[in-house]
Amino acid sequence: MQTYVALLYSIILGEGRRVVMADLKAMAEGLGLKNIRTLVATGNLVFEARPTKAPDLEQQLETAFEKTFGRHVDIIVRSADDWLKLAIGNPFPAESADAGDQVAVRVMRKPVAEHAISSLQAYAAEDETVLLVDGDIWLVFSRERPSSRLLAAANHKRLGIGTSRNWNTVRRLAEMVGSRQ
């Protein structure tokens, strides 16, 4: 069996309706996935399955989600090894240690091209940073501003399918999969 991380893009089903993690876990169990665990109520799954290509798992999970919850949601899957590589590759270790909620990575289904980052940097405030690492987009958000134009600019239309997680979540998921290797 291999360990995987699955990230759901949005688990809001409609006005005031969110996916309950127990229901998400039950959906995954229905697919035959094993040792399913969730992390916070924002759509993070860790599970075991026979070695399978990530796109195949993404398709299975997306189809099951739509059938179970009546709405399509993009789901990004990474193997445990790939998730650990992503976490180790954090280009902002000092910022992450100081403010893990202000550092995030947009985990992409397909690697982002280098030129997309330069256009994204135009939305960054003076105290914000954007870097591309192995096709994923790492961001440091401002502590001084209540909202950032950067997050809105890092969207599906501009960059392709992906979903963002802050460093605290990335680290905790790495701890979860690291203990299963």
The 8 nearest C-alpha neighbors of each residue, nearest first, counted from 0:
[[1, 49, 48, 47, 50, 2, 33, 46],
 [0, 2, 47, 48, 50, 49, 3, 78],
 [1, 3, 47, 79, 46, 78, 48, 176],
 [4, 2, 78, 79, 46, 45, 77, 47],
 [3, 5, 45, 77, 76, 44, 78, 79],
 [4, 6, 76, 44, 75, 43, 45, 74],
 [7, 5, 43, 75, 74, 42, 76, 8],
 [6, 8, 74, 42, 9, 73, 43, 75],
 [9, 7, 162, 73, 74, 72, 6, 10],
 [10, 8, 11, 7, 72, 42, 41, 73],
 [9, 11, 18, 17, 12, 42, 41, 7],
 [10, 12, 17, 9, 13, 16, 18, 14],
 [13, 11, 16, 17, 10, 70, 18, 14],
 [14, 12, 16, 11, 15, 17, 10, 70],
 [13, 15, 16, 12, 11, 17, 10, 18],
 [14, 16, 13, 17, 11, 12, 18, 10],
 [17, 15, 13, 12, 14, 11, 18, 10],
 [18, 16, 11, 12, 10, 19, 15, 13],
 [17, 19, 10, 20, 11, 16, 12, 23],
 [18, 20, 22, 21, 17, 23, 40, 24],
 [19, 21, 23, 22, 24, 18, 40, 37],
 [22, 20, 24, 23, 19, 25, 18, 37],
 [23, 21, 25, 19, 20, 24, 26, 18],
 [24, 22, 20, 26, 25, 21, 27, 19],
 [23, 25, 21, 27, 22, 26, 20, 28],
 [26, 24, 28, 22, 27, 23, 21, 29],
 [25, 27, 23, 29, 24, 28, 22, 30],
 [28, 26, 24, 30, 29, 25, 32, 23],
 [27, 29, 25, 31, 32, 30, 26, 24],
 [28, 30, 26, 27, 31, 25, 32, 63],
 [31, 29, 27, 28, 32, 26, 63, 59],
 [32, 30, 28, 29, 33, 27, 48, 26],
 [31, 33, 28, 48, 30, 27, 47, 46],
 [34, 32, 47, 35, 46, 48, 31, 28],
 [33, 35, 46, 47, 36, 32, 45, 28],
 [36, 34, 46, 33, 45, 24, 44, 32],
 [35, 37, 45, 44, 46, 34, 38, 24],
 [38, 36, 44, 43, 45, 39, 20, 35],
 [37, 39, 43, 40, 44, 36, 172, 42],
 [40, 38, 41, 37, 43, 42, 168, 20],
 [39, 41, 42, 20, 38, 19, 43, 37],
 [42, 40, 39, 43, 10, 9, 38, 7],
 [41, 43, 7, 40, 6, 10, 44, 9],
 [42, 44, 6, 38, 37, 5, 41, 7],
 [45, 43, 37, 5, 4, 36, 46, 42],
 [44, 46, 4, 36, 3, 35, 37, 5],
 [47, 45, 35, 34, 3, 2, 33, 36],
 [46, 48, 2, 33, 1, 34, 32, 0],
 [49, 47, 0, 32, 1, 50, 33, 2],
 [48, 50, 0, 1, 51, 47, 32, 2],
 [51, 49, 1, 48, 0, 52, 2, 47],
 [50, 52, 49, 53, 55, 56, 48, 1],
 [51, 53, 55, 54, 56, 50, 57, 78],
 [52, 54, 56, 55, 76, 57, 77, 51],
 [55, 53, 57, 56, 52, 58, 76, 75],
 [56, 54, 58, 53, 57, 52, 59, 51],
 [55, 57, 59, 53, 58, 54, 60, 52],
 [58, 56, 54, 60, 55, 59, 74, 76],
 [57, 59, 61, 55, 56, 60, 62, 54],
 [60, 58, 56, 62, 57, 61, 63, 55],
 [59, 61, 63, 57, 62, 58, 64, 56],
 [62, 60, 64, 58, 63, 59, 57, 65],
 [63, 61, 59, 65, 64, 60, 58, 66],
 [64, 62, 66, 60, 61, 65, 67, 59],
 [65, 63, 61, 67, 66, 62, 68, 60],
 [64, 66, 70, 69, 71, 62, 68, 63],
 [65, 67, 63, 64, 69, 68, 62, 70],
 [68, 66, 64, 65, 63, 69, 26, 70],
 [67, 69, 65, 70, 64, 66, 12, 18],
 [70, 68, 65, 66, 67, 71, 64, 12],
 [69, 71, 65, 68, 72, 12, 64, 66],
 [72, 70, 65, 61, 73, 64, 69, 62],
 [73, 71, 61, 8, 74, 9, 70, 7],
 [72, 74, 8, 7, 61, 71, 75, 160],
 [75, 73, 7, 6, 57, 8, 72, 61],
 [74, 76, 6, 5, 108, 57, 7, 73],
 [77, 75, 5, 53, 4, 57, 6, 74],
 [78, 76, 4, 3, 81, 82, 53, 79],
 [77, 79, 3, 81, 80, 82, 2, 4],
 [78, 80, 82, 3, 2, 81, 176, 83],
 [81, 79, 83, 78, 82, 84, 77, 176],
 [80, 82, 84, 78, 79, 83, 77, 85],
 [83, 81, 85, 79, 84, 80, 77, 78],
 [82, 84, 86, 80, 85, 81, 173, 87],
 [83, 85, 81, 87, 82, 86, 88, 80],
 [86, 84, 82, 88, 83, 87, 81, 89],
 [87, 85, 83, 88, 84, 89, 82, 169],
 [86, 88, 84, 89, 85, 83, 90, 82],
 [87, 89, 85, 86, 90, 84, 132, 83],
 [90, 88, 91, 86, 87, 92, 85, 137],
 [89, 91, 88, 92, 137, 130, 132, 87],
 [92, 90, 94, 89, 93, 95, 102, 139],
 [93, 91, 95, 94, 90, 96, 89, 97],
 [94, 92, 96, 95, 91, 97, 98, 90],
 [93, 95, 97, 91, 96, 92, 98, 102],
 [96, 94, 99, 92, 98, 93, 97, 102],
 [95, 97, 93, 94, 98, 99, 92, 91],
 [96, 98, 94, 95, 93, 99, 92, 101],
 [99, 97, 95, 100, 101, 96, 94, 102],
 [100, 98, 95, 166, 167, 101, 102, 96],
 [99, 101, 98, 165, 102, 166, 167, 103],
 [102, 100, 140, 99, 98, 139, 103, 165],
 [103, 101, 139, 99, 166, 165, 100, 138],
 [104, 102, 165, 138, 166, 164, 137, 163],
 [103, 105, 137, 136, 163, 164, 106, 138],
 [104, 106, 163, 136, 162, 135, 161, 107],
 [107, 105, 135, 161, 162, 104, 163, 136],
 [106, 108, 161, 109, 135, 160, 110, 105],
 [107, 109, 160, 161, 75, 110, 106, 159],
 [110, 108, 107, 111, 134, 160, 159, 161],
 [134, 111, 109, 107, 135, 112, 108, 133],
 [110, 112, 134, 109, 135, 113, 158, 115],
 [111, 113, 114, 115, 110, 134, 116, 158],
 [112, 114, 115, 116, 111, 131, 117, 134],
 [115, 113, 116, 117, 112, 118, 111, 119],
 [116, 114, 118, 113, 117, 112, 119, 111],
 [115, 117, 119, 114, 118, 113, 120, 131],
 [116, 118, 120, 119, 114, 115, 121, 113],
 [117, 119, 115, 116, 120, 121, 114, 122],
 [120, 118, 116, 121, 117, 122, 115, 152],
 [119, 121, 123, 117, 122, 118, 116, 129],
 [120, 122, 119, 118, 123, 117, 124, 149],
 [123, 121, 149, 120, 119, 148, 124, 152],
 [124, 122, 120, 149, 127, 121, 125, 128],
 [123, 125, 127, 126, 122, 141, 147, 149],
 [126, 124, 127, 123, 128, 141, 122, 120],
 [125, 127, 124, 141, 128, 140, 123, 139],
 [128, 126, 140, 124, 139, 123, 141, 125],
 [127, 129, 139, 138, 123, 130, 126, 140],
 [130, 128, 138, 137, 120, 139, 136, 131],
 [131, 129, 137, 136, 132, 138, 128, 116],
 [130, 132, 136, 135, 134, 137, 133, 116],
 [133, 131, 135, 134, 136, 130, 137, 88],
 [132, 134, 135, 131, 110, 85, 136, 111],
 [110, 133, 135, 111, 132, 131, 136, 112],
 [136, 134, 106, 132, 107, 133, 131, 105],
 [137, 135, 131, 105, 104, 130, 132, 138],
 [136, 138, 104, 130, 129, 103, 131, 105],
 [139, 137, 129, 103, 128, 102, 104, 140],
 [140, 138, 102, 128, 127, 101, 103, 129],
 [139, 141, 127, 101, 138, 102, 142, 128],
 [140, 142, 143, 127, 126, 144, 139, 101],
 [141, 143, 144, 140, 101, 145, 126, 98],
 [142, 144, 141, 145, 126, 146, 140, 147],
 [145, 143, 146, 141, 142, 147, 140, 124],
 [144, 146, 143, 147, 142, 141, 140, 148],
 [147, 145, 144, 148, 141, 150, 149, 140],
 [146, 148, 149, 150, 144, 145, 140, 141],
 [149, 147, 151, 150, 122, 152, 123, 146],
 [148, 150, 152, 122, 147, 123, 151, 153],
 [151, 149, 153, 152, 148, 147, 154, 146],
 [150, 152, 148, 153, 149, 154, 147, 122],
 [151, 153, 149, 150, 154, 148, 119, 122],
 [154, 152, 150, 151, 149, 158, 157, 119],
 [153, 155, 152, 157, 156, 158, 151, 159],
 [156, 154, 159, 160, 158, 157, 161, 153],
 [157, 155, 154, 158, 159, 160, 153, 152],
 [156, 158, 155, 154, 159, 153, 152, 115],
 [159, 157, 155, 156, 154, 153, 111, 160],
 [160, 158, 155, 156, 157, 161, 154, 107],
 [161, 159, 155, 108, 107, 158, 162, 73],
 [162, 160, 107, 106, 108, 105, 159, 155],
 [161, 163, 8, 105, 106, 107, 164, 160],
 [162, 164, 105, 104, 106, 103, 165, 161],
 [165, 163, 103, 104, 168, 169, 105, 166],
 [164, 166, 103, 100, 168, 167, 102, 169],
 [165, 167, 169, 99, 168, 103, 102, 170],
 [166, 168, 99, 170, 165, 169, 171, 100],
 [167, 169, 171, 166, 170, 165, 172, 164],
 [170, 168, 166, 172, 171, 167, 173, 165],
 [171, 169, 173, 167, 168, 172, 166, 174],
 [170, 172, 174, 168, 173, 169, 167, 175],
 [171, 173, 175, 169, 174, 170, 168, 176],
 [174, 172, 170, 176, 171, 175, 83, 177],
 [173, 175, 171, 177, 172, 176, 170, 178],
 [176, 174, 172, 173, 177, 178, 171, 179],
 [177, 175, 179, 173, 178, 79, 174, 172],
 [178, 176, 174, 179, 175, 180, 173, 83],
 [177, 179, 176, 175, 180, 174, 173, 79],
 [180, 178, 176, 177, 175, 2, 79, 174],
 [179, 177, 178, 176, 2, 79, 1, 80]]
